[in-house]
């Protein structure tokens, strides 16, 4: 019986770390030479440290961020997709956007590519227009 961690288990651990706001645990799941791309922004984060630091910045803006995982879909032993809804409220200025407790509810899909039991690449797909609209106009609870 194999003791190797499956792609589904790694994806589950990743979202547990997200929901615990444990950036160190997230970094440990990524390979040192990994990459993460928020496709809506197009600015890749390179390496587990940069990925972890970017997530830490996100948690400063959204300290109550919580991901509700709807499905984890394994394509094969090295590829998995996660569908989720992210809910959070903006608690610190994010560039030119002032924080007024704006609530966001954002559906997305993250595709993970694994190598040797670590995340080699992650691509996160969500709608930037919905995100911007919620930050600009939504001050009521979702």
Backbone as CSV, one residue per row, in Angstrom:
resi,resn,N_x,N_y,N_z,CA_x,CA_y,CA_z,C_x,C_y,C_z
1,UNK,0.839,-1.185,0.000,0.000,0.000,0.000,0.880,1.244,0.000
2,UNK,0.585,2.194,-0.893,1.388,3.397,-1.046,1.102,4.408,0.052
3,UNK,2.145,5.067,0.508,1.974,6.129,1.506,2.069,7.505,0.855
4,UNK,2.165,7.561,-0.475,2.260,8.829,-1.192,0.969,9.630,-0.995
5,UNK,1.146,10.907,-0.858,0.006,11.804,-0.705,-0.604,12.033,-2.078
6,UNK,-1.919,11.980,-2.174,-2.598,12.156,-3.457,-2.793,13.643,-3.765
7,UNK,-3.070,13.917,-5.023,-3.339,15.289,-5.462,-4.537,15.865,-4.707
8,UNK,-5.555,15.051,-4.507,-6.745,15.509,-3.758,-6.378,15.884,-2.324
9,UNK,-5.511,15.076,-1.702,-5.094,15.362,-0.320,-4.280,16.652,-0.239
10,UNK,-3.410,16.875,-1.211,-2.630,18.111,-1.226,-3.551,19.311,-1.413
11,UNK,-4.514,19.205,-2.308,-5.468,20.298,-2.504,-6.259,20.570,-1.219
12,UNK,-6.679,19.518,-0.555,-7.405,19.674,0.705,-6.529,20.350,1.760
13,UNK,-5.266,19.931,1.860,-4.334,20.556,2.811,-4.124,22.031,2.485
14,UNK,-4.067,22.362,1.188,-3.868,23.746,0.776,-5.019,24.624,1.269
15,UNK,-6.243,24.154,1.075,-7.398,24.963,1.482,-7.575,24.980,3.005
16,UNK,-7.144,23.942,3.689,-7.119,23.989,5.155,-6.138,25.062,5.619
17,UNK,-4.976,25.131,4.969,-3.983,26.156,5.316,-4.499,27.556,4.975
18,UNK,-5.171,27.698,3.821,-5.780,28.989,3.485,-6.746,29.410,4.594
19,UNK,-7.638,28.516,4.964,-8.673,28.859,5.945,-8.114,29.053,7.350
20,UNK,-6.947,28.493,7.625,-6.269,28.718,8.908,-5.371,29.953,8.850
21,UNK,-5.257,30.529,7.649,-4.374,31.679,7.410,-2.933,31.337,7.776
22,UNK,-2.553,30.099,7.488,-1.230,29.590,7.818,-0.332,29.663,6.585
23,UNK,0.313,30.821,6.402,1.136,31.022,5.208,2.356,30.099,5.186
24,UNK,2.869,29.736,6.357,4.012,28.805,6.407,3.597,27.430,5.895
25,UNK,2.409,26.979,6.266,1.919,25.680,5.777,1.693,25.722,4.275
26,UNK,1.194,26.850,3.769,1.023,26.998,2.325,2.375,26.880,1.636
27,UNK,3.382,27.596,2.139,4.718,27.563,1.537,5.274,26.146,1.497
28,UNK,5.017,25.361,2.533,5.532,23.987,2.582,4.893,23.082,1.534
29,UNK,3.705,23.432,1.080,3.026,22.627,0.069,3.546,22.887,-1.344
30,UNK,4.203,24.032,-1.532,4.720,24.416,-2.839,6.188,24.026,-2.977
31,UNK,6.582,23.642,-4.181,7.992,23.412,-4.489,8.715,24.756,-4.451
32,UNK,9.996,24.722,-4.145,10.773,25.966,-4.064,10.746,26.751,-5.374
33,UNK,10.729,26.057,-6.506,10.735,26.721,-7.812,9.339,26.795,-8.439
34,UNK,8.326,26.833,-7.609,6.942,26.831,-8.072,6.506,28.207,-8.559
35,UNK,5.291,28.241,-9.097,4.696,29.513,-9.512,3.209,29.497,-9.207
36,UNK,2.678,30.704,-8.972,1.242,30.888,-8.761,0.814,32.086,-9.594
37,UNK,-0.283,31.917,-10.325,-0.812,33.003,-11.144,-2.279,33.201,-10.809
38,UNK,-2.623,34.420,-10.388,-4.020,34.839,-10.346,-4.301,35.330,-11.758
39,UNK,-4.986,34.525,-12.548,-5.152,34.794,-13.964,-5.799,36.162,-14.194
40,UNK,-6.700,36.583,-13.324,-7.356,37.878,-13.474,-6.362,39.033,-13.371
41,UNK,-5.302,38.871,-12.593,-4.281,39.910,-12.457,-3.117,39.710,-13.404
42,UNK,-2.766,38.449,-13.662,-1.699,38.142,-14.586,-0.294,38.345,-14.056
43,UNK,-0.140,38.622,-12.771,1.186,38.816,-12.194,1.582,37.562,-11.428
44,UNK,2.480,36.748,-12.004,2.842,35.506,-11.314,3.690,35.755,-10.069
45,UNK,3.494,34.908,-9.094,4.359,34.840,-7.918,5.271,33.642,-8.167
46,UNK,6.573,33.840,-7.972,7.538,32.793,-8.263,8.219,32.332,-6.990
47,UNK,8.151,31.039,-6.749,8.769,30.444,-5.576,7.845,30.421,-4.380
48,UNK,8.053,29.434,-3.528,7.166,29.242,-2.371,7.190,30.442,-1.425
49,UNK,8.332,31.104,-1.284,8.410,32.268,-0.388,7.584,33.429,-0.908
50,UNK,7.698,33.721,-2.194,6.932,34.825,-2.776,5.433,34.530,-2.744
51,UNK,5.065,33.278,-2.967,3.657,32.878,-2.903,3.133,33.096,-1.485
52,UNK,3.888,32.664,-0.501,3.505,32.818,0.900,3.404,34.289,1.293
53,UNK,4.361,35.098,0.864,4.339,36.534,1.173,3.125,37.219,0.548
54,UNK,2.794,36.859,-0.678,1.622,37.434,-1.340,0.344,37.086,-0.610
55,UNK,0.257,35.859,-0.140,-0.915,35.440,0.613,-0.990,36.186,1.942
56,UNK,0.159,36.403,2.578,0.189,37.175,3.820,-0.341,38.587,3.620
57,UNK,0.014,39.201,2.498,-0.498,40.546,2.178,-2.016,40.493,1.998
58,UNK,-2.495,39.458,1.304,-3.941,39.281,1.105,-4.660,39.197,2.452
59,UNK,-4.081,38.456,3.401,-4.698,38.317,4.724,-4.683,39.625,5.508
60,UNK,-3.756,40.530,5.223,-3.788,41.851,5.854,-4.995,42.637,5.370
61,UNK,-5.289,42.526,4.098,-6.454,43.211,3.540,-7.756,42.546,3.964
62,UNK,-7.755,41.220,3.960,-8.962,40.426,4.219,-8.704,39.452,5.370
63,UNK,-8.638,39.924,6.600,-8.280,39.040,7.724,-9.343,37.991,8.059
64,UNK,-10.529,38.127,7.499,-11.591,37.139,7.748,-11.830,36.242,6.533
65,UNK,-10.894,36.212,5.599,-11.053,35.430,4.374,-11.319,33.961,4.694
66,UNK,-12.307,33.404,4.003,-12.658,31.988,4.180,-13.078,31.417,2.828
67,UNK,-12.512,30.267,2.512,-12.819,29.573,1.269,-13.744,28.404,1.577
68,UNK,-14.853,28.333,0.861,-15.773,27.201,0.943,-15.532,26.361,-0.305
69,UNK,-14.903,25.210,-0.120,-14.581,24.334,-1.244,-15.839,23.574,-1.651
70,UNK,-16.205,23.701,-2.917,-17.370,22.988,-3.438,-16.966,21.611,-3.954
71,UNK,-15.865,21.548,-4.719,-15.421,20.280,-5.294,-13.911,20.255,-5.436
72,UNK,-13.351,19.077,-5.297,-11.954,18.822,-5.656,-12.007,17.759,-6.741
73,UNK,-11.514,18.109,-7.914,-11.624,17.237,-9.082,-10.228,16.815,-9.515
74,UNK,-9.941,15.519,-9.424,-8.633,15.002,-9.837,-8.687,14.592,-11.295
75,UNK,-7.777,15.151,-12.077,-7.665,14.748,-13.477,-6.768,13.522,-13.587
76,UNK,-5.677,13.530,-12.835,-4.748,12.404,-12.776,-3.900,12.600,-11.528
77,UNK,-2.821,11.871,-11.393,-2.034,11.934,-10.158,-1.280,13.248,-9.985
78,UNK,-1.165,14.046,-11.054,-0.412,15.297,-10.972,-1.227,16.554,-11.251
79,UNK,-2.540,16.419,-11.448,-3.368,17.576,-11.765,-4.686,17.486,-11.003
80,UNK,-5.064,18.604,-10.399,-6.311,18.653,-9.656,-6.888,20.057,-9.784
81,UNK,-8.208,20.162,-9.787,-8.896,21.452,-9.829,-9.785,21.560,-8.598
82,UNK,-9.867,22.767,-8.063,-10.678,23.032,-6.881,-11.647,24.162,-7.222
83,UNK,-12.942,23.899,-7.037,-13.930,24.968,-7.176,-14.272,25.467,-5.777
84,UNK,-14.381,26.776,-5.645,-14.562,27.364,-4.324,-15.361,28.656,-4.399
85,UNK,-15.805,29.113,-3.235,-16.324,30.471,-3.060,-15.526,31.096,-1.938
86,UNK,-14.942,32.244,-2.223,-14.195,33.011,-1.241,-15.108,34.105,-0.697
87,UNK,-15.211,34.182,0.622,-15.960,35.259,1.266,-15.030,35.974,2.227
88,UNK,-15.095,37.303,2.214,-14.218,38.105,3.059,-14.727,39.532,3.094
89,UNK,-14.114,40.328,3.970,-14.422,41.760,4.007,-13.112,42.534,4.059
90,UNK,-13.057,43.615,3.293,-11.848,44.429,3.199,-11.676,45.231,4.481
91,UNK,-10.536,45.016,5.163,-10.290,45.654,6.462,-9.088,46.593,6.454
92,UNK,-8.351,46.668,5.352,-7.211,47.571,5.240,-7.160,48.087,3.810
93,UNK,-6.687,49.317,3.645,-6.604,49.906,2.312,-5.801,48.996,1.388
94,UNK,-6.351,48.795,0.201,-5.718,47.947,-0.808,-5.384,48.845,-1.998
95,UNK,-4.178,49.434,-1.950,-3.820,50.410,-2.969,-4.762,51.596,-2.867
96,UNK,-5.381,51.983,-3.981,-6.278,53.141,-3.949,-7.663,52.852,-3.344
97,UNK,-7.954,51.598,-3.056,-9.264,51.219,-2.523,-9.251,51.349,-0.998
98,UNK,-10.053,52.255,-0.480,-10.163,52.423,0.968,-11.026,51.308,1.547
99,UNK,-10.691,50.909,2.748,-11.435,49.841,3.416,-12.624,50.421,4.169
100,UNK,-13.794,49.892,3.860,-15.031,50.235,4.553,-15.775,48.960,4.952
101,UNK,-15.037,47.873,5.069,-15.674,46.603,5.394,-16.426,45.995,4.225
102,UNK,-16.059,46.392,2.991,-16.742,45.864,1.815,-16.688,44.341,1.815
103,UNK,-17.847,43.738,1.605,-17.951,42.276,1.561,-17.742,41.783,0.138
104,UNK,-16.986,40.704,0.031,-16.845,40.056,-1.268,-17.305,38.612,-1.157
105,UNK,-17.848,38.134,-2.244,-18.186,36.728,-2.405,-17.794,36.389,-3.834
106,UNK,-16.734,35.633,-3.965,-16.125,35.423,-5.258,-15.974,33.936,-5.538
107,UNK,-16.600,33.484,-6.616,-16.444,32.085,-7.022,-15.207,31.952,-7.888
108,UNK,-14.522,30.815,-7.744,-13.330,30.612,-8.543,-12.992,29.147,-8.717
109,UNK,-11.980,28.931,-9.540,-11.435,27.599,-9.788,-9.922,27.727,-9.741
110,UNK,-9.300,26.872,-8.964,-7.839,26.834,-8.924,-7.383,25.496,-9.479
111,UNK,-6.436,25.557,-10.414,-5.878,24.365,-11.032,-4.457,24.184,-10.499
112,UNK,-4.192,23.012,-9.939,-2.888,22.710,-9.369,-2.185,21.658,-10.212
113,UNK,-0.906,21.894,-10.475,-0.038,20.918,-11.131,1.010,20.512,-10.103
114,UNK,1.133,19.219,-9.872,2.036,18.697,-8.855,3.251,18.028,-9.476
115,UNK,4.334,18.021,-8.701,5.531,17.285,-9.087,6.195,16.798,-7.809
116,UNK,6.438,15.519,-7.717,7.112,14.930,-6.560,6.430,15.297,-5.238
117,UNK,5.092,15.286,-5.224,4.342,15.517,-4.000,4.244,16.970,-3.559
118,UNK,4.650,17.907,-4.412,4.575,19.342,-4.105,3.818,20.050,-5.229
119,UNK,3.253,21.205,-4.899,2.600,22.005,-5.932,3.689,22.694,-6.746
120,UNK,3.701,22.439,-8.044,4.667,23.052,-8.945,4.100,24.338,-9.546
121,UNK,2.809,24.314,-9.844,2.153,25.476,-10.457,0.714,25.523,-9.993
122,UNK,0.253,26.723,-9.699,-1.166,26.914,-9.416,-1.664,28.089,-10.245
123,UNK,-2.842,27.904,-10.797,-3.498,28.944,-11.581,-4.874,29.146,-10.970
124,UNK,-5.151,30.389,-10.565,-6.408,30.708,-9.899,-7.249,31.570,-10.835
125,UNK,-8.432,31.060,-11.180,-9.334,31.728,-12.119,-10.532,32.285,-11.359
126,UNK,-10.710,33.601,-11.407,-11.868,34.281,-10.814,-12.107,35.549,-11.612
127,UNK,-13.260,36.166,-11.415,-13.682,37.299,-12.231,-13.274,38.626,-11.594
128,UNK,-12.313,39.308,-12.206,-11.812,40.578,-11.677,-12.900,41.653,-11.657
129,UNK,-13.777,41.660,-12.641,-14.826,42.685,-12.688,-15.780,42.532,-11.507
130,UNK,-16.130,41.316,-11.167,-16.996,41.074,-10.005,-16.295,41.526,-8.729
131,UNK,-15.032,41.186,-8.593,-14.238,41.576,-7.432,-14.196,43.099,-7.294
132,UNK,-13.877,43.802,-8.363,-13.794,45.266,-8.335,-15.147,45.895,-8.028
133,UNK,-16.202,45.365,-8.609,-17.543,45.897,-8.358,-17.903,45.738,-6.879
134,UNK,-17.627,44.578,-6.310,-17.952,44.353,-4.898,-17.144,45.266,-3.993
135,UNK,-15.895,45.516,-4.318,-15.072,46.414,-3.493,-15.532,47.858,-3.621
136,UNK,-16.030,48.235,-4.790,-16.446,49.609,-5.026,-17.819,49.921,-4.497
137,UNK,-18.738,48.981,-4.582,-20.127,49.285,-4.302,-20.742,48.538,-3.132
138,UNK,-20.207,47.404,-2.779,-20.886,46.549,-1.797,-20.403,46.840,-0.385
139,UNK,-21.255,47.415,0.416,-20.926,47.638,1.825,-21.887,46.867,2.721
140,UNK,-22.796,46.109,2.112,-23.741,45.296,2.881,-23.255,43.860,2.951
141,UNK,-23.706,43.160,3.972,-23.309,41.756,4.139,-23.882,40.912,3.025
142,UNK,-23.064,39.984,2.550,-23.502,39.081,1.471,-24.135,37.856,2.086
